[in-house]
Amino acid sequence: MNDRLLIDSALRYFLEIVRQGSINKASARLHVAPSAVSRQIARLEAELGSQLFERHPTGMRLSPSGELLAAHARKARLDAARVIEEITGLEGIQRGTVRIASIEGLAGYLLPHVISGYREKHQGVHFDLTVTSSTDVTQRITEGMADIGLTISPSPAKNIKVEKRIMAPIHAVMSATHPLASKKQVSLAQLSHCSLALPTENTTIRQLFNVSCSRQGLLIEPVLVSNHVTTLVHFAACKGGITLIGDVSVRHLSDGVQLVSLPIRDREMSGRTIEVQTLAGRTLPKGVADFIGDLCLALE
């Protein structure tokens, strides 16, 4: 992102210190002497009449005034990038990059399907997808590191606009030849007699699963635990057992993968939501806004 044309050097230096937490680290990233970075920050503080950072032995932390300036600077940087992209793209959606931060479950199957379909219409638009945790998705949006965030059951966050929110019930995914595959829905009590492949304890799926099992007095030990959704799905496809995953995540699996996805009727397993997030108050580049439309349709 070449924002140097439209963004003041002092603001660029300020944002890099916010990201790195120190002047020395920021200067190394910027390839500028630490003294030059310090002078720009001193100038900003003098002109604004307010201290922007609290200096600590462990690094630089934003003051309340710095928090306000950081929010403004991030939006200014994103707006500058949008203007440059629209000028170079002749104010259309012929080119540009859409930066997405997503949890793994949605990045594995849903997003490749939507991105592939979008690029059939707009081959000049490129994508940068980062797979990360739910909390980091939101943080990347607020810090301007991503244009679009896809996350599960987040807590309310400042400076976040929710473009779309839908229910994301958890399904039991199994081989089409599994004895339960002919059912319309299943319960955790039924699954307790099967080999289960489950995500790790820090995921919402596993947490809701544990709560529901505890409420019913069920003791279920998985035969496989993994922090990789694709591994769990392929384990089910190989007839190793049943895994649990959001229904949206497996909606766009290849037709060649013979899997069945069944609703789980226990109430805790239908309480999740998916959010599509952007930065509040930001004017999105045309390509980003257009892609969000396709993404929201795919989620529905």
Helices and strands as residue ranges (DSSP letters): H 9-20, H 23-30, H 34-48, E 53-56, E 59-62, H 64-88, E 96-102, H 104-108, H 110-121, E 125-131, H 134-142, E 148-152, E 160-167, E 170-175, H 188-191, E 196-199, H 204-216, E 224-226, H 229-237, E 242-246, E 259-263, G 267-270, E 273-279, H 286-299
